[in-house]
Amino acid sequence: MPRKARIDAPGALHHIICRGIERRRIFYDNADRDDFVKRLSVILLDTATPCYAWALIPNHFHLFLRTGTVPIATVMRRLLTGYAVSFNRRHRRHGHVFQNRYKSILCQEDPYLLELVRYIHLNPLRARVVSGLKELDRYPYSGHSRLMAKIKDQWQDVDTVLALFGKQKYAARKQYRVFVEKGILEGKKSELTGGGLIRSAGGWGVLKSLRRMNVHFKSDERILGDSDFVERVLCGATEKMERKYRLEAMGYDFDTIVERVSEIFKIAVKYILSPGKQPERVTARSVLAYWSVRELVISGTKVGERLGLSQSAVSRAVQRGEQLVSEHRLFLYDT
């Protein structure tokens, strides 16, 4: 059966689980873990990707990220490729480090954001990497220690999580820890690692009973949320791909978009494709980047190659372009 395409959109929440090939260790020592965390921090800051929770286990890791202007697939490709090369060099080995495909579950924010933060941060305890909550408070290879202010980093979004527990950070931190401690007693929640959240109805037994009463749920293994949320996400993803295919059928590609931008701004194509900081050039290139990435779903890397920009610069251009298109009511084609 062919794999389903990943679902993503700006602002989407993703619970990412990535395991070592054949469930082998991907972190042998602190040098490995430090290298991974450093790479993760640089990429998240570079791509403006918020991170709410994370944990490193010897043979896998968890991340809880929100998509910014750079697709999660791009973030993960940079992270996994860079770490694998470094890991193989450091341990004098060859071949794959990770399973071929990491698991990425798009999550409904309410009510799963806090549940997933707790679930992910308790993983080192469940895996017996740490012996108890006090040790977890200081464990450097999990976001929990940052939320407890035992370790301070600029790349993890601590404030968003703590704000859900109170306005004052000290009190919020205490409430957060109580919340995490309660999670120890609740045990492992398998429904938080699978998709569809049909299980959120109260378990498979309840679901079967509901089905006997002709109550049905929309589900998808790539999505964690209730039936309505799954439906909205799938409809949005379908519309996005249909728009891409419609544009391709109309003959649109990167070069066609360049010509359209040239027509709108009365600027030569060569001028648009050449780097420069003149306001009119920046404006045209930003709209070009936005339409290329968001409408034709061309990767930021490929757009960057055509415009002579880095991945992060393309991301900023897409943001500017989105605002410009909205403010000036610009259209890729005449309707």
C-alpha positions in Angstrom: 0.0 0.0 0.0 1.5 3.4 -1.0 2.3 5.8 1.8 0.0 8.7 2.4 1.4 12.1 1.8 2.3 14.2 4.9 -0.1 16.9 5.9 1.2 20.3 6.9 0.3 24.0 7.0 1.5 27.1 8.7 0.5 27.0 12.3 0.0 23.2 12.4 1.1 21.2 15.4 3.1 18.1 14.9 4.1 15.2 17.2 7.1 13.7 15.6 8.6 10.3 16.5 11.7 9.1 14.9 13.4 5.8 15.6 16.8 4.3 14.8 16.9 1.8 12.0 16.0 -1.6 13.2 15.3 0.2 16.6 19.1 0.6 17.1 20.5 3.3 19.3 20.9 6.7 17.8 22.4 8.2 20.9 25.4 6.4 22.4 26.7 9.1 24.7 26.4 12.8 25.6 28.5 13.8 22.6 25.7 12.4 20.4 23.0 14.0 22.4 24.7 17.4 22.5 25.3 17.3 18.8 21.7 16.6 18.1 20.4 19.3 20.5 22.8 21.8 19.0 21.6 21.0 15.5 18.0 21.1 16.5 18.4 24.5 18.2 20.1 26.1 15.2 17.5 24.8 12.7 14.5 25.8 14.8 15.8 29.3 15.4 16.8 29.6 11.7 13.4 28.5 10.5 11.4 30.2 13.3 9.8 26.9 14.2 8.3 26.8 17.7 9.1 23.8 19.9 6.9 23.0 22.9 8.3 19.7 24.0 11.1 17.2 23.1 12.8 14.2 24.6 15.8 12.0 23.6 15.7 8.3 24.3 18.6 6.0 23.3 16.9 4.6 20.2 14.4 7.3 19.3 13.3 10.9 20.0 10.1 12.9 20.3 9.5 16.5 19.1 6.4 18.6 19.4 6.6 21.4 16.9 4.4 24.1 15.3 4.9 24.8 11.6 6.2 28.3 10.8 6.8 29.4 7.3 9.1 26.5 6.6 7.4 23.1 6.2 8.1 20.5 8.9 9.4 18.2 6.2 12.2 20.7 5.4 13.1 21.1 9.1 13.3 17.3 9.6 15.3 16.7 6.5 17.9 19.2 7.6 18.0 17.8 11.1 18.1 14.1 10.2 20.6 14.4 7.3 23.0 16.6 9.3 22.9 14.4 12.4 23.3 11.2 10.4 26.4 12.4 8.7 27.9 13.6 11.9 26.9 10.4 13.8 28.4 8.1 11.2 31.6 10.1 11.1 31.9 10.1 14.9 31.3 6.4 15.2 33.2 5.4 12.0 30.2 3.7 10.5 28.3 3.8 7.2 24.7 3.4 6.2 21.3 4.6 7.5 20.9 5.9 11.1 17.2 6.4 11.1 14.2 4.4 10.0 13.3 5.4 6.4 10.2 7.5 7.5 9.7 9.3 10.7 6.2 9.4 12.1 4.5 12.9 12.0 1.1 13.3 13.5 -0.8 16.5 13.0 -2.5 17.4 16.3 -5.6 19.3 17.3 -4.4 22.0 19.7 -7.3 21.8 22.1 -7.3 19.5 24.1 -4.1 17.8 23.1 -1.4 20.4 23.4 -0.8 19.9 27.1 -1.4 16.2 27.0 1.3 15.8 24.4 3.7 18.1 26.3 3.3 15.9 29.3 3.4 12.6 27.4 6.6 13.5 25.6 8.4 14.9 28.7 7.6 11.7 30.7 9.2 9.5 28.0 12.7 9.5 29.7 11.0 8.3 32.9 9.0 5.6 31.3 12.1 4.4 29.4 14.0 4.4 32.7 16.5 6.8 31.4 15.9 8.7 34.7 14.9 7.2 38.0 12.2 9.7 39.1 10.7 13.1 38.7 13.4 14.9 40.5 16.0 13.6 38.2 13.7 14.3 35.2 13.5 18.0 36.4 17.3 18.3 35.7 17.6 15.9 32.8 19.3 18.0 30.1 18.0 16.0 27.1 14.3 16.8 27.5 12.3 20.0 27.3 10.9 19.4 30.8 14.1 20.7 32.4 13.7 24.0 30.5 10.1 24.3 31.7 11.3 23.8 35.2 14.0 26.5 34.7 16.8 24.1 35.6 18.3 24.7 32.1 17.7 27.8 30.1 17.7 27.9 26.3 16.4 30.5 23.8 15.1 28.0 21.2 12.4 26.2 23.2 9.1 28.0 23.6 8.7 27.7 27.3 6.4 30.8 27.7 3.5 29.4 25.6 3.3 26.3 27.7 3.7 27.9 31.1 1.1 30.6 30.2 -1.5 27.8 30.1 -0.9 27.2 33.8 -0.9 30.8 35.0 0.2 34.4 34.6 3.1 34.2 37.1 5.9 32.0 35.9 6.8 30.6 39.4 3.2 29.6 40.2 2.7 28.3 36.6 5.8 26.2 36.9 4.5 24.6 40.1 1.2 23.8 38.5 2.9 22.4 35.4 4.9 20.0 37.6 1.8 18.9 39.4 0.2 18.2 36.0 3.3 16.2 34.9 3.3 14.2 38.2 -0.3 13.2 37.7 0.6 11.9 34.3 3.0 9.3 35.9 0.1 7.6 37.6 -2.0 7.6 34.4 0.6 5.5 32.7 1.4 5.4 29.0 -1.4 6.7 26.6 -1.1 4.8 23.4 -3.7 7.0 21.8 -1.3 9.9 21.8 1.1 8.1 19.5 -1.4 7.0 16.9 -3.6 9.1 14.7 -7.2 9.6 14.1 -8.1 9.9 17.7 -11.0 7.7 17.2 -9.6 6.4 20.5 -10.5 9.8 22.1 -14.1 8.5 22.1 -13.1 6.5 25.1 -11.2 3.6 23.6 -11.8 1.0 20.9 -14.5 -0.8 23.0 -16.6 2.4 23.2 -16.0 3.1 19.5 -17.3 -0.3 18.5 -20.4 0.3 20.6 -21.0 3.6 18.9 -20.5 2.1 15.5 -23.2 -0.5 16.3 -25.5 2.5 17.0 -24.5 3.9 13.5 -22.3 6.7 15.1 -19.3 7.0 12.8 -16.0 9.0 13.1 -13.8 10.5 10.5 -10.3 9.3 11.1 -6.8 9.4 9.6 -3.6 7.8 10.9 -1.7 11.1 10.2 -4.0 13.2 12.4 -4.6 13.4 16.1 -8.0 15.1 16.8 -11.7 14.7 16.9 -13.8 13.8 13.8 -14.5 17.5 12.9 -10.9 18.4 13.1 -9.8 15.5 11.0 -12.4 16.4 8.4 -11.3 20.1 8.3 -7.6 19.1 8.0 -8.2 16.6 5.2 -10.5 19.1 3.3 -7.8 21.8 3.6 -5.1 19.4 2.4 -7.2 18.3 -0.5 -8.0 21.9 -1.5 -4.3 22.8 -1.4 -3.3 19.9 -3.6 -6.2 20.5 -6.0 -5.2 24.1 -6.4 -1.6 23.0 -7.1 -2.7 20.5 -9.7 -5.1 23.0 -11.3 -2.4 25.6 -11.6 0.0 23.0 -13.1 -2.8 22.0 -15.6 -3.1 25.6 -16.6 0.7 25.6 -17.4 1.9 27.3 -14.3 5.5 26.7 -13.1 8.2 28.8 -11.5 9.0 30.6 -14.7 5.3 31.4 -15.4 5.0 32.9 -11.9 8.1 35.1 -12.6 6.5 36.4 -15.7 3.3 37.1 -13.8 5.2 39.0 -11.1 7.1 40.9 -13.8 3.7 41.9 -15.4 2.2 43.1 -12.1 5.2 45.1 -10.9 6.3 46.3 -14.4 9.8 44.9 -13.7 12.0 42.9 -16.0 12.3 39.2 -15.3 16.2 39.4 -15.1 15.8 42.2 -12.5 13.5 40.0 -10.3 15.8 37.0 -10.5 18.9 39.0 -9.6 19.7 39.6 -5.9 19.5 43.1 -4.6 17.9 45.1 -1.7 16.1 47.7 -3.7 12.5 47.9 -2.3 10.8 47.2 -5.6 13.0 44.2 -6.2 12.5 42.8 -2.6 8.7 43.3 -3.0 8.6 41.4 -6.3 10.8 38.6 -5.1 8.7 38.2 -1.9 5.5 37.8 -3.9 7.3 35.4 -6.2 8.5 33.3 -3.3 5.0 33.3 -1.7 3.2 32.1 -4.8 5.9 29.5 -5.6 6.0 27.9 -2.1 2.3 28.3 -1.1 0.5 27.9 -4.4 2.6 25.6 -6.5 4.1 23.9 -3.4 7.7 24.2 -4.7 10.2 23.6 -1.9 11.9 26.5 -0.3 15.2 24.9 -1.2 14.4 25.0 -5.0 13.1 28.5 -4.8 16.2 29.6 -3.0 18.4 28.1 -5.7 16.5 30.1 -8.4 16.7 33.3 -6.3 20.1 32.9 -4.8 18.7 32.8 -1.3 19.2 30.7 1.8 16.3 28.6 3.2 15.7 31.0 6.0 15.8 34.0 3.6 13.1 32.3 1.5 11.0 31.7 4.6 11.2 35.4 5.4 10.4 36.3 1.8 7.3 34.0 1.9 6.1 35.8 5.0 6.5 39.2 3.4 4.9 38.0 0.2 1.8 36.7 2.0 1.3 40.1 3.6 1.8 41.9 0.3 -0.6 39.7 -1.6 -3.2 40.2 1.1 -2.7 44.0 1.4 -2.6 44.8 -2.3 -5.2 42.1 -3.3 -2.8 40.5 -5.9 -3.9 37.5 -7.9 -1.7 34.9 -9.5 -4.0 34.7 -12.5 -7.0 36.8 -13.6 -10.2 35.4 -12.4 
